């Protein structure tokens, strides 16, 4: 959770500063991440649960 809190704090700082270029980059990165999970879920749904579990344990 600590890593995501830092990420959220940086995103909020970018939003407050009006750094539109940074916000656009973060948005594109988030969409690519979500698209990767969607693709993986379609290609190998049995693996998604295990991967999400591992990812949660890292945070």
C-alpha positions as CSV (number, residue, x, y, z in Angstrom):
1,X,0.0,0.0,0.0
2,X,2.8,2.4,0.7
3,X,3.9,2.4,-2.9
4,X,0.4,3.2,-4.2
5,X,0.1,6.0,-1.6
6,X,3.3,7.6,-2.9
7,X,2.0,7.2,-6.5
8,X,-1.3,8.8,-5.5
9,X,0.4,11.6,-3.8
10,X,2.6,12.4,-6.8
11,X,-0.5,12.2,-9.1
12,X,-2.3,14.7,-6.8
13,X,0.8,17.0,-6.8
14,X,0.9,16.9,-10.6
15,X,-2.8,17.7,-10.8
16,X,-2.5,20.6,-8.4
17,X,0.5,22.0,-10.3
18,X,-1.4,21.8,-13.6
19,X,1.3,19.6,-15.2
20,X,-0.9,18.4,-18.0
21,X,1.9,16.6,-19.9
22,X,2.6,14.5,-16.8
23,X,-1.1,13.8,-16.2
24,X,-1.4,12.7,-19.8
25,X,1.5,10.4,-19.5
26,X,0.2,8.8,-16.3
27,X,-3.2,8.4,-17.9
28,X,-1.7,6.6,-20.9
29,X,0.3,4.4,-18.6
30,X,-2.8,3.5,-16.6
31,X,-4.8,2.7,-19.7
32,X,-2.0,0.4,-21.0
33,X,-1.8,-1.4,-17.6
34,X,-5.6,-1.9,-17.6
35,X,-5.5,-3.1,-21.2
36,X,-2.7,-5.6,-20.4
37,X,-4.9,-7.1,-17.6
38,X,-7.9,-7.3,-19.9
39,X,-5.9,-9.0,-22.6
40,X,-4.4,-11.4,-20.1
41,X,-7.8,-12.2,-18.6
42,X,-9.0,-13.1,-22.1
43,X,-5.9,-15.1,-23.0
44,X,-5.3,-17.0,-19.8
45,X,-8.1,-16.4,-17.2
46,X,-6.8,-19.1,-14.9
47,X,-3.5,-17.2,-14.4
48,X,-5.0,-13.8,-13.6
49,X,-6.0,-14.7,-10.1
50,X,-2.5,-16.0,-9.2
51,X,-0.8,-12.9,-10.8
52,X,-3.1,-10.5,-9.0
53,X,-2.4,-12.3,-5.7
54,X,1.3,-12.0,-6.2
55,X,1.0,-8.3,-7.1
56,X,-1.1,-7.6,-4.0
57,X,1.6,-9.3,-1.8
58,X,4.3,-7.0,-3.3
59,X,2.6,-3.8,-2.4
